[in-house]
Amino acid sequence: MPLTARAERELSELISSPIGQTVHYAPVRDQEQHRQPLATSGFALAAAIALTLVAVIIQLHPTPAHATPLPLQFHPMNVSSKELLTTLSNKISAIPETSNEQPIIRIQTWNMVITDAGEETTPTAIIVPGQLQVVRHRDGSLTNEMRTGQPVNAAGNPIAGDADTPPIGTLLWSATFTAEQLVFPTPAPTTAQAMGNFLRQAIPENTPTNSGEYFRVITALLREQDLTSEQNSALLQFLASRTDIEVAGSVTDRLGRDGVAIRATRYWFEDAIHEYLIFDPNTGQIIATETVDQNVEHLQGLTGPTVTGYHAWERNQTK
């Protein structure tokens, strides 16, 4: 059976979302707006993980949950984004490189999947906390394991799962992907100019290359690669050259760690989406990312701003 224009758009949005990002299914506001797949190299991986995620959600959550953590509280800092990022870049470039032939990336994740059952149905939100472990093999392939995470209430405090949710730590899915299937099949570069071109390959065609879109694909990159000090420094130098980034302020992240954050905005139809990168102020490493929908007027029971996803990398913080 052929897909309707609406179904085609929703499928395109599903498979074009960088891995781990919120998948939105909002009502079609403009049938001509049809986003392209993320990138040829990452198409299979993004589609496989997104479709698996949706299948797991449907199985585990017959009744949508609406509890979302409160937005983080940021405290103003009297510094420009360029100054802050340059300082952080200098700090991270001074960190000695370590040899790790098979790094393991561990991430606490939380995502909201916005579902829309029909043209006349108000979309609803399903909460998906998870524990992600990523193992990078010597041949460049990745093995991802997603386990159930800790659900929270509206205040962000831990709560017990319902009868339909497996215990925390239950394996939801595991999959191995070749280097060619990844969003970023080659290692990140070590210069700021090359970093911009490298990230741009993961932004869909005809999508404005604002910093909000760059922040979104940086999350995908950090789910696949544990960057070296040199690569991290190049990433921060590239961001320091951008003029559409604001300093959000100092903050305590979801794992209770001190951080400093920058913010950029992207747009999903009428919705303004704030993307945050949170750094360890002592090392310059990215320790977390946050996505906050400023509008969500189309979601029943939710008012903006609403946290629609975050990633918190389990990194030891240096004091």
N, C-alpha and C positions, 0 to 999 in steps of 0.2 A: 504494500500500500504506500503510495507516495506521501512524503511528509508535507504538512502544511507549511506556509511561510513562517508561522510562529514556531512550529516544532523545529524547523531548520535553524532558526535563530537561536533557540534555546540549546540545541545540540552544539552549535558552533560556540556559544558562550561557555558551555560545559567543558569542551575539549581545549578551548583556548586559554583557560584559566591556568596561570602558573601553579605548579604542584603545591598543594597545601593551602591555597588561597580559597576564600569564600566563593561558593558557587551561587550566583543569583539567578532566580527565575522570576523576574518582575514582569508585569503585563507589558505587552508590546506597545510602545508609544509611537514608533515609526517603523513601519515594515521595511523601509529602504535601508535602515541601519542594520547591517549584517556583518559581524566581526569575523575576521579571518582566523584560521587556526594559529596557535602560538608561534610555532616554528617547525619546519619539516623535521628537523632532527629530534625534537621533543614531542612530536605529535602522538606517537604510539604510547609513550609513557604517560603523558598527561591524560589521554583518553582512558587508558587502562585504570589508572589510580582513581580518576574522577568517577568513572562508572562503578568501580568497586565500592567507592565511598557511598555513592547513592544507594547501591544494593544493601550495604550494611545498615545504612540509616533506616531504610524502609523496613528491614527485618527487626531492628532493635527498638524502633520508636514508632509504633503504630499510632500513638497519640503525641503530637508535637509538644515539645517543652519550650517555655518562653523565658526561662531564667537566664539572664545575661549578666556578666560581671560589670560592675560600675566602671566607667572610664577612669583611667589613671589620673592622679592629681599631679600636675606639673607646677613647679615653682619657678618664677621668672629668673632669667639670667641676663646680665648686662653684657652681652657679647654677640657679635654677628655670627652667622652660620659659617662664613668663610674663616673667621678667626678660630672658632671652635673646632672646625674640621681640620684646619691646618695644625693646630695644637695636638689633636688626637692622632693625626697622621704621623707627626714627629715622634710621639710616644710609641706607637706601634712599630715604627720602623726601627726603633732601638731595641726591640725584643729579639734575642737570639733565636735563630731558626732551630727547630728540633726535627729529628728524623722519625717519621712514623709511616711505615710502608703500608699499613692497613688501618687508617684512622677510623674510629667509630664516632659518629655524630649522634648525640642524644638530645631530643627536643621535646619539651612539653608543649602540646598544641591545643588549640581550642578554636573551633570553627562553627559558624552558623550557616546552615543551608536554607535558603529561602525558596520555598516551594509554592507553586501556583497550579492548582488542579484544573482550572478552567477560566475562561474569559470573564465569567461573572463571579468567580470565587476570590475572596480576599486572601492574598498570600499569607502563609504562616512560616514560622521559623523553627528549625530543629537544631538543637544544641549538640555538638559533637566534640567532647573533650577526648584527647588522645595522648599517648606516649609513643613517640616515633624514634626508632633506632635505625640509623643508616650506616651500613658497612661498605666501604669502598675497597674493591679488590685490586690486585696488582695489574690486572688487564683492563682496568678502567670501568668495569661493570659495578653496579650497585645492588645491594640487597637491602630492601626496606621491610621493616616489621612494625606494624601499627597495633598497639594494645589500647584497651580502654583506659581512659584517664579519669581524673577526679571531677565529678560534677559539682557545681556550685550553685548557690542561690543568688538572688538579685543583688545582694550586698557583696558577693564575691566570696562568701564563706563556704567551706566544704560541706556537702550534704550527702546522705546515703542515696544510692541509685534506686530506681524503682524495680519492680519485679521483672520487667522486660529487658533490663540492662545487665549484662554480664558483670561479674566482680571486677574491680580495678585490676589491671594487669593482664586481663584475658586477651589472648592473641586474636585480633580481628582479621588480619590478612598479612601475608608475607609474599614478596615477589622479588625476583632478580631481573635486572634490566641491563642490557649491553650498553657500552659507551655510546653507540650510535643512536640508541633510543632516548638518551637523556636530553633535557632541555639545553644543557651546556655540555656537549660531548668532548670539548677540549679544555685544558686548564685555563684558568683566568690569567690575563696578562699582568705585566708588572709595571706598566706606565699608564698615566692618567688618560692620555689620548686613546690608547688602545683599549682601555677599560670601557670608555664610552661606546665605542663601536661594538665591543664584545657584548655588552648588555643590550644594545639596541637590536641585536639579532633575535632576541626573545620577545620583543614587543610586536604585536600584530600589525600588519600593514594597515595604513590609513588611520592609525591610532596616534593622537598627538603625543610627541615624545616629551611630555612634561615630567618633572621630577617625581610626581606621584606614581607614574608608570614605571620609572626606574626603580623606585623603592619596592614596588610590587615584584619585579623580576629579581631584585637582590635577594628577596626571601627565597625564591626558587633556587638561586645560585647557592645560597648558604645551606640549603637542604641537600645539595649534591656535592659540594666541595668544602673542605676545611682549609681556608685560605692561609697561605704563608704570611709572614710579616710584610714581605715585599708586595704581595698581592693586595693585602689589606690596606697598606699605605697608598697604593695606586688607586684603590677604590675610594678612599677618603679624599685624595687629591682631586679626583674627578668630581666628586660631589661638591667639593669646595669651589669649583669653577661654575657651579650652577647658581643662577640668580633667583630661582623660584623656590628656595628652601628657607624655612623659618626655624629659629631656635625655639623649641617647645618649652625647654627648661630642665631643671633637675627633677628626678623622679625616683620612686622605689618601684621596681618592676614586679611582675607576678610571682617571682621566686624570692622576693624580699631583698633584692640586691640594689645598691645605690647605682644610679645611672644618670646620664645626661642624654637628652633626646632632641632630635630635629624632626620637622614635620613638612610634608608636601601634600598637595591636593590633586586628585584626579577626579574624573567625572564618569559616572555610569548612568547614561541618559540624564534625567534631571537630578540625580543624587550626587551630592558632593561627598567624596570619600577622602578622609584624612588618613594618610599613611605615616607611620612613625618608625624611625630607627632609634633604638636605645643602645648607648655605648657604655662600656665600663670606663669611667673617667680616668682610671689609673693606667689602663693598657691601651685604650682606643679600640678594643674589639667590640663588634656588635654582639650584644647579649640577648636582644629581643627585638621583635617587630610587632606592631599593633595596627589594626585596621578599624576605623571608626566611621560609620555611616552617619552623616549629619542630618539626613532627611527622614528616611524610613517612613514616610507618610503612608505608604502602601501596605504596611505591616500591621495586622491586627494586634492590639495590646502593647505596641511598642511606640515610643516616641524618641526622636533624635536628641542628642547624639547617642548612638547605640554601638557598642563594641561588637563587631561581626567576626573577629578572628584575631588570634595572636600566636606567636611562636616565641618560646623562651628556650634558648640554648643552654644546656647544662654545662656551664663553664665555671671553673673555680675562679673566684674574684680575688685579685691581688689588692691588698690594703697598703 
